[in-house]
Amino acid sequence: MAAQGRIVKPAPFTYHRPDSVAEALARLAHDPDAKLLAGGQSLMTLMNLRLARPSAVIDIGRLTELGRIFDDTDDLVLGALVTHRTVEVDPLIAARAPLLADAARYIGHVGIRNRGTLGGSIAHADPAAEMPLATLVLDATFYVESASSGRRRVPADQMFVSFYTNGLAPDEMITWISVPAIRPEQGWGFVEYAHQHGDYGLAGAGCVVTLGPDGRIASVRAGVLSLADRPLLFVGEDAVGEVPSDRLWRHLANTWARDTEPPADDADYARRLCAAALTEALTDAHRRADAAQGGRDVR
């Protein structure tokens, strides 16, 4: 069956629906060509177009333990099956990791966010996706497991390798994501530009700005999507100790954008969008950090 010259039926595959993480890992170890199915928002499209032809699909939708969220003092721990909609609306995430909540609002439409999962988006490693960028900026840690080697920790800056390529071994699965919680001296910003809401972002930026007791910059972490084969991270070491200003944010944004090599037909236009998104996100982050220092709640 075809539509407009494209195949819209997946190649034959074996379907498994395990009842536990251990069973899922055993299935994955038995067949390294198998693919894990979480929300299915990316995998099923690729399979229908036969851009992905797994020998087996392991549906992990029954693993409800991976849909939980824990407040672990300095970190927020989220299961890999937490949906984008939950990330968007959960009050604990909004309070402890608001950058994640802001980023989730840009993901497709509500129907997609109801099905898509945090772990699935990370594993898919789309350089235009919001969750890889947000977790990179937040310096998240991914816990991955396999039947052969057990559990290991993968820092966010080692997870995203290239276009749709992650840092997992073929028999590994993301189970938990640990995100450092926002601190009182920090502010965040997330901005994305698209033709219309729900479309893939033409450019997007997320950042966390930390202020010292004197109001000067203690640290800046920022990142962009759609500007390379993976989300890019920038650390503003030169800005430490500086007084925040619109001029400084524009300088950082233009400097970082200029150093990118966008995989786009009009690279200069992509860089300009990138710089604009970074400037807006940095400005928002400083406004929130400054308000927090003054005891005001600015969302």
N, C-alpha and C positions, 0 to 999 in steps of 0.2 A: 504494500500500500504506500502511496506517495502523495505528497501535497506540494504543488509548485516545484516539482522536480526533486524534493527532498524525502528521504525515507523517514517515516514517522512511526516505525514499529521497531522495538529493540531486537537485537539478535538473541537467539535462545540462551537461557541461563538457568541455573538451579537456584531455587529460593529456599532460604533458611530463616526461621524466626526464633532465635534462642530466648531462653527465659532467664538467663543470668549472664553477667559479664564473663565469668569463667567459660561458659559455653560459647559465647561469641568469640572469645580469644582462641579457643580450641578450633573452631571452624576456620578462623582466619589463619591459624598456623597450618592447618591441613591443606588449605588452598590459598597461596599468596596472591593469586590472580583475582581473588574474590574482592568485592567492594562492599563497604558498610553503607547501609541505608538508614539515615536518621530521618530528617524531614522530607528528603527527596526532591527539594526544590531545584537543586543543581544536577544531581546524578541522573534523575529520570529524563531530564531534557537531553543530556548528553547521550544517554542510552537510546532514546527515541530517534535521535539523529545518527546513531551508530558511530558517534565520536568516542564513545566508551563501549567496550564489549567485554564486560567481566564474565568469567566463567560461572560465577555464582554471586548472588546478592544476599548479604546477611542483614536482615531487618532487625535493628536494635531498638525498635519502638517500644518493646515490652520492658525495657530495662529502666523501670520507673525510678530506681535509686539514683540514676544519673540526671534526674530532673530536679534535684534538690539544691538549695542555697543555704550556706552556712556563714555566719558572721564569726570570723576567727580573730578577734582582737584587732591586729594591724592589717589584716587581709580579709577580703571577701572571697569565699570559695564557691564556685558555681559548677554544677554538673554539666557534662558535655551536651546533655539533651535539654537543657533550659532553652526555651524558645525565644526568638527575637521579641515576640510580643511581651513575654514575661520580663525580659531585660528592659523593655520600654516602659512598663507600667508598675513594676514591683517597687513598693515604697522603700524597702531595704536597699535595693540597688540604687535608687534615686538618691538616697542619703549617703551611701558609702562609696559608690562608684558612679557619680552622675555623668561622667563623660561617656560611659557605656550606654546609659539610658538615652542621652542626646543622640549618639551615633545610631542607635537602633531605629530611631524615628525616620531615618532616611532610607531604610531598607524596603524597597518595593512598596507593596500595599498591605493592608491589614491581613488579608488572606494569606499572603506569603509569610508575613511575620508570625502568624499563628502556627505555621507548619515548620518553617526554617529553624534550625538550631544553632546555638553558639559553636558547639564542637564541629558541626558539619561545615559551617562557614570557615572556621580556622583550617580544617583539613583540606577544604577545596582550594584555599590559597589563591583566590582571585585578587589580582592587584588593584581592582576597582572596588573591592568590597569594604564595607565599613568596619566590621568586627576585627579583621586582621589589623587594620590601622589603629583602632582604638586600643586593642590589647598591646600593640607594640609601643604606643606612646605611654601607656600606663605601666610598662615594664612587667607585664604579666608572666606567670610561669605556668607551663602546661605539664600536667602529669599524664604520661602515656604508659600503656601496659601491653605486654605480650605474654603468651603462654610460655615462651622459652626463656626470656630474660627478666621477667617480672616488671616492676615499675621503675621508671626513671623520670627525671625532671628535664624539661626542655625550655630554656628561656625564649621569650618571644622573638628576640633578635636572631635566634637560630632556627626558628620554625619555618619562616617564609624564604624559600630558596630561589624560586623563579616563577614564571607563568604557571599557575595551577600545579606547582610542585612544592611539597612540604618537606619537613625534616624528619618524617616518620619512616621507619623500616616497614617493609611490606606486611609484616605480621603484627604491627602495633596499632593501637587505638587510643585516641584521646579520651580520658575518663573525667578529669577534673581540671578546672582552670582557677588559679589563685591570682587575685588582682589586689595590689596594694590599695588600701582605702584612702580616700581623700583626707588630707590633714587641714587643720584650721587655717594654716598660712598659705594654702594653695587655692588656685582658681583654675578653671578648665574652660575650654572652648572647642566646639566642633562645628564646622561649616562645610557644606557641600553644594556645588553648582551642577545642575542638570537641566536638560531641555524642559522637563516637567517633572513634578514629584513622582517618584517611583521608577524613573529611568535610571540607568547607570550614570554615576557621577562623571562629569567631564573633568572635574577637579574637586578635591576635598582636602581639608586639613583638620587635624586635631592637635591639641596642645595642653600642657599643664605648666603653669607658671607658679613658682614658689617665691614668696617674699620674705625677707628678713625682718626683724623687729623694727628696723629703721625705715622700712618701706622700700628698700633697695632690692634688686633681684638677687635671689639666692640660687635659683636654677631655672632653666627653661628646657623642656622637652617638647618637641613638635614633630609632626609627621605628615606626609601627604599620600594620597592614593591616586591611581591612574597616571602616574608620572614615570613609571619604570616597570620592570617585570615583577616587582613586589612592592609592598608599602615601604616608603623611605622614612628613616628617622633622622632628625637633626637635634643636636644637643648644643645649646647656646652658651658654651663656656666663656666666650668673649664678653657676654652680657652680664656675667656675675659681678655684682657690686655696682652696676649702673642704676641710674634713676629711671624707672619706666617712663616711656613717653611714646606718643604716636610716631614720632620720627624714628625712634629706635625700633619699633615693631616693623615699620616699613623697610628699614635698612636690613634687618634680619630676614624678613620675608623675601626681599629682592635678591639678597645674597644667596640664600638657600635655593630659590627657584632658578637662579641663573646657572647653578651647578648641576641641574638635572638634565637628563637626555630623554625627553618624552618619546615614547613609541607612537607618535602621532604625525599626521600629514603636515600639520602646521605646528611645529614645535614651539615657535615663538609665542603663538596664541596660547598654547597649553601652559607655557611658563608664566604668562601674564595672569591667567586664571589661577594658577597655583599661588603666585605672589599675593593676589587679592584675597584668596581663601585663607592663607596664612596670616595676613595682616588682620583680617576680621576675627579669626580665631584667637590670636594673641591678644587683641584688644579686649575681647570678651573675657578671656582668662584673667587678665590683669584687673578688669573691673570687678570680677567676682572675688579675687584674692584681696583686693583693696577693701571691698565691702565687708568681707569676713573679718579682716583685722579691726574694722570699726564696729564689729558686733552686729552688722546687718546681714540679713539673709537675702541674697540676690540670686535668683535662678535664671 
